[in-house]
């Protein structure tokens, strides 16, 4: 079975450098075998879905948010191979009041997790919520909970 780190290489994915924090909080907290990752936006993805951004724009933003979360996970654990399972995502989508496709937007992140970790380790519980505004003007922000292996 291919490890998550090997899978990234096979997919031609390089994780980005860690983003600076936008406030007085930690990027992650490990408690027992759970790793709680603070929300990540993605540079270059700004605006509101349903107004000046499409669902496909949002999916790309969600994928880039997940790349930032994976970089944070690697920083916390030393390697993505130490991820036992992705437990939960909480995705926020900056959108117009009538926008109903937040789940399809956050699928951009979920699909990447399935590609990297496979259906069993990458499958997760999830919520997708529309919001009037997100920090720094981001279109999408996602936080994640990871179970650490071993």
FIBATI-915210 format. One record per residue: x, y, z of N, C-alpha, C in turn. Coordinates in steps of 0.05 Angstrom, whole numbers, plus 5000, padded with zeros to 4 digits. Layout:
residues N
XYZXYZXYZ...
end
This chain:
residues 150
501749765000500050005000501850255000501150444984502650694982502050875006504250985017503851165040502851445030501751595048500851865040503152045029505452025041507752175030508452085002508551824997509051724970506851804951504351804961502151884944502352174935503152354953503652634945505652644922507752494924509852494903508652394877507152174878505852054854504052254841502552414857500652614847502052874838504652894843506153134836505453374853504653324878503853534896506053604916506753864916508553964937506954134956507154084981505654245001506954515003505254715007506154995009507555045036509055265038510055335065507755415083508355395109506255455128505455755126502855805127501856075127502256205154502656465156502856595182500056595195500056575221497456585235496356875233493656885233492357145230491357265257492257145279491457235305492957095327491857115351493157005375491956725381492956535366492056255369494256075360494055815365495955625355494955505329496755435312496055305286494855025290495654895311494654635317495054575347493454395357493754295385493353995383495353855395495053565397494153495425492053325427491053235453490652935450492352785464492252495461492852415432491152255421491552165393490052335373489052565382487652745363489253005358489353085333490653335325488453515315488153745328486153945320487654165305486854215280488154415263486354655260487554885266486055145262485355185233483255345229482255395202484455515184484455435159486255535139484655635115485355875106484455975081486555925060486356045037488356005016488756265001491256355000491956594986491056574957490156804946489256814919486356734914484956654936482156574933480556764951479456974939477957174953475257214940473357324954470757384943468557204953466157244942463857094951462756914929462156664937460956474919458056564915457156544890454556634883454456924874456657064878456857344869459157364848461557374858463857404840465557154837464656934849466156674848464156454841465056254825463456024818463955794837462355584835462755344850465455224844466255224819468955114812471155284824470855544824472855714838473055634868470755584880470655504908471955234913471455044894472754774897475754804896476854974878479755014877480655144903479155334914479955464939479955254962477955074963477754874983480154684981480854604957483254434953485754574963486054824957488454974967488455004997486055045009485855045038486854785049486054565037486954305046489954265043491054365022494054355020495354495043494254725051495354865074494954705100492654575103492154405126494054165127494554045104496453825102499253915109500054145101502654255108502854295138500754395150500654425179500754155193499353955182499353685194502153565193503553595170506253495168508053635188507753895191509354045211508853935239506353875246505753775272506753495277506553325257507153035261509752945249511053115233513553035220513152905193510852775189510252635164507252585163506152595139503352525136502952225140505052065140504851775145503951715173504051915191503151875219500151935223498852005201495952045202494551775203493051715223491551475225488951485209487751725211485151765197484452065198483152155177481952425178479252385192478852535213476352495229474152685220474752945218472653135213473753385199472153495181472653755169470253935176470954195180468954395183469654605162467954635142468554825120466655055120467755295116466155545114466555655086464355745075464355855048463156135049464756335041463656615039461856615015459356695019457356674998455056865001453556884980451057044980448956894996446957035007444856895023443456675009443156684982441756474968443456244957446056254963447856044954447355784969446955564955446255314967448255084962450555144950452354934942454854914958454754994984457154975001458254685002456554475003457654205004459354144979458454234955459954184931462554334931462654564943465154714945467154564963466254474986468054345005468954064995467453964975468353714962471153744950472053984943474754024933476853934953476353974979478153885000477753585005475353495007474753215012475953034991475753114966476752954944479852924946481153144953484053124956484852934979483352935001483952755022483652465013481652404997481252134987483552054969484552244953486752194935489252124950489752274972492252244987492152015006489951975020489751785042488151535035486751535013484951315006482251355020480351185012477551215022477351165051478850965062478550895090479751105108482351165104483751365122482851655115482151705090481451975082478452035085476751835088473951875092473452015119471552195121471252365144468452465148467752545172465352685177465852975168463653125163464053395152461653565154462053825158460054025156460954245137459054355122459654565103457654795108458655025115457055245124457455495107455355625099455555885086455956105106457556305099458156535117458056795102457357005116457257275103460057375096462057305113464757395109466657215124469057185113471157025126473657195130475357115149477757265154479457325129480557565128482357655106480957655079478357625078476857625053476857365038477757145051477956885038475156795029475156645007472656514997471956275013473956135022473555875037475555865060474655755082476355685105475555415115477555245121477054975130478754915155477554775175479054675197478754365197480554225211480653935209481353815235480353565240481153405263482253145251484653065261486152835251486652645274486252385270487152185289489952105282491652105302494552045298494951745302496351625283496951335285499151285305498851065320500950975338501151155361
end
